Amino acid sequence: MNTEKSKIPAQIVIRQSLDSDMPAIQAIYAHAVLNGTGTFETEAPSVEEMSKRRAEVLSRQLPWLVAEAQGEVLGYAYANYFRPRLAYRFCVEDSIYLRDDQRGKGLGRLLLAELMARCEQAGARQMLAVIGDSDNKGSIGLHQALGFQPSGTLHQVGWKFGRWLDVVMMQRTLGLGSQCQPE
């Protein structure tokens, strides 16, 4: 049986992040910043900066999750307001980063599914994926597999690693979406 789920390391736990996870989270993100186009940051933030970002997310009662196996953080995901203005508070943007050796094993799918569920519980009505690089087939495919629909492409808006990069926008309704007013 060769399914995506069979590639997932045994005994994965998806849980709320802890302060003690921040060095591992920072290392995962630093690798993405320095080696990938999924983020348009060009300098890796410090553990302290990443901790500030996490505190902002948590202050909004939104999730910052980690995937852990045998005490090791393998990846993380969080959601934050799409934009800082209050009217956007029911629309969140997801972020998912995996340790490089964990890509393609189904871990991103587990993190995103749990993130969506927790954001819905927190009252979010829309989730956006703002995907760096239109060649980022893994992230685009992951979001499509979990029901995200393309909502546009911002062409050649980022410059990294000596080339212009697009941003692919995808969107998914959570819960009741726009069927009624939020509580």
C-alpha positions in Angstrom: 0.0 0.0 0.0 1.7 3.2 -1.2 -0.5 6.0 -0.1 0.5 9.5 0.9 -0.5 8.7 4.5 1.8 5.8 4.7 4.8 8.2 4.2 3.9 10.2 7.3 6.2 9.4 10.2 4.6 7.2 12.9 3.1 8.9 15.9 2.8 12.5 14.5 1.2 14.9 16.9 -0.3 18.1 15.7 -0.4 20.5 18.7 -0.4 24.1 19.7 3.1 25.5 19.6 5.1 26.3 22.8 7.7 28.9 23.6 10.2 26.0 23.7 9.5 25.2 20.0 10.7 28.5 18.7 14.3 27.6 18.0 13.2 24.7 15.8 10.5 26.8 14.2 13.1 29.6 13.5 15.5 27.0 12.0 12.8 25.7 9.6 11.8 29.1 8.5 15.4 30.3 8.1 16.0 27.4 5.7 12.9 28.4 3.7 14.1 32.1 3.6 17.6 31.3 2.5 16.8 28.4 0.1 13.3 28.8 -1.2 10.8 31.1 -2.9 7.8 30.2 -0.8 8.5 33.3 1.3 9.8 36.6 -0.1 11.8 37.4 3.0 15.5 37.5 2.1 17.0 37.6 5.6 16.1 35.0 8.2 14.5 36.5 11.3 15.9 35.7 14.7 14.2 33.5 17.3 13.2 36.7 19.1 11.5 38.1 16.0 9.7 34.8 15.3 8.5 34.7 18.9 7.1 38.2 18.5 5.2 37.1 15.4 3.9 34.1 17.2 2.7 36.3 20.1 0.8 38.5 17.7 -1.0 35.5 16.2 -1.8 34.0 19.6 -3.1 37.5 20.9 -5.7 37.3 18.2 -6.9 33.9 19.4 -5.6 32.2 16.3 -3.6 29.0 16.1 0.1 28.5 15.7 0.6 24.7 15.4 3.5 22.3 15.2 3.8 18.8 13.9 6.0 16.8 16.2 7.3 13.2 16.2 9.4 11.7 18.9 10.0 15.2 20.5 11.2 16.8 17.2 9.4 19.6 15.5 9.0 18.6 11.8 6.9 21.5 10.6 4.6 24.3 11.7 1.5 26.2 10.5 -0.3 29.3 11.6 -2.9 31.7 10.5 -3.1 35.4 10.9 -5.4 38.2 9.7 -5.0 38.7 6.0 -4.6 42.4 6.6 -4.3 44.4 9.9 -7.5 46.5 9.5 -10.4 45.2 11.7 -12.8 44.5 8.9 -10.4 41.7 7.8 -10.6 39.9 11.1 -12.8 37.0 9.7 -10.4 36.4 6.8 -7.1 34.7 7.7 -4.0 33.8 5.7 -2.3 30.5 6.3 1.4 29.8 6.5 2.9 26.3 6.4 6.6 25.4 6.6 8.1 22.0 6.8 11.6 20.8 7.7 13.3 20.1 4.3 13.5 16.3 4.9 9.7 16.2 5.6 8.4 17.5 2.3 6.2 15.3 0.2 5.2 13.0 3.0 1.7 14.3 3.7 2.6 16.4 6.8 1.6 19.7 5.2 -1.9 18.2 4.5 -2.2 17.2 8.2 -1.1 20.7 9.4 -3.4 22.6 7.0 -6.4 20.5 7.8 -6.0 21.0 11.5 -5.3 24.7 11.0 -8.5 25.1 9.0 -10.5 23.4 11.6 -9.1 25.5 14.4 -9.5 28.7 12.5 -13.1 27.8 11.8 -13.6 27.2 15.6 -12.0 30.7 16.2 -14.7 32.3 13.9 -12.8 32.7 10.7 -15.0 32.6 7.6 -12.4 32.7 4.8 -8.9 31.4 4.5 -6.4 32.7 1.9 -3.2 31.1 0.6 -0.7 33.7 -0.6 1.7 31.4 -2.3 5.1 32.7 -3.2 6.3 31.6 -6.7 3.9 30.2 -9.3 6.3 27.3 -9.7 5.6 26.2 -6.1 3.6 23.2 -7.3 3.7 21.5 -3.9 1.9 24.3 -2.0 -0.5 24.9 -4.9 -1.4 21.2 -5.0 -1.8 21.0 -1.3 -4.2 23.9 -1.2 -6.2 22.5 -4.1 -6.4 19.1 -2.5 -8.1 20.8 0.6 -10.6 22.7 -1.4 -8.9 26.0 -2.1 -9.8 27.7 -5.4 -7.5 30.0 -7.4 -8.5 33.6 -6.9 -5.7 35.3 -8.9 -2.1 35.7 -9.7 0.1 38.8 -9.0 2.6 38.6 -11.7 6.3 39.3 -11.2 5.9 41.1 -7.9 8.9 39.7 -6.0 12.6 39.6 -6.8 14.6 36.8 -5.2 17.5 34.6 -6.3 18.0 36.7 -9.4 14.5 36.2 -10.9 11.0 37.7 -10.8 8.4 35.7 -8.9 4.7 35.6 -9.0 2.3 35.3 -6.1 -0.6 32.8 -6.5 -3.7 33.6 -4.5 -6.1 30.9 -3.4 -9.2 31.0 -1.2 -11.4 28.7 0.7 -14.6 29.3 2.7 -14.6 28.2 6.3 -17.8 27.3 8.1 -20.7 29.4 7.2 -18.6 31.8 5.0 -20.7 34.8 4.1 -24.1 33.1 4.5 -24.8 35.2 7.7 -23.3 37.8 9.9 -20.5 36.8 12.2 -21.3 36.4 15.9 
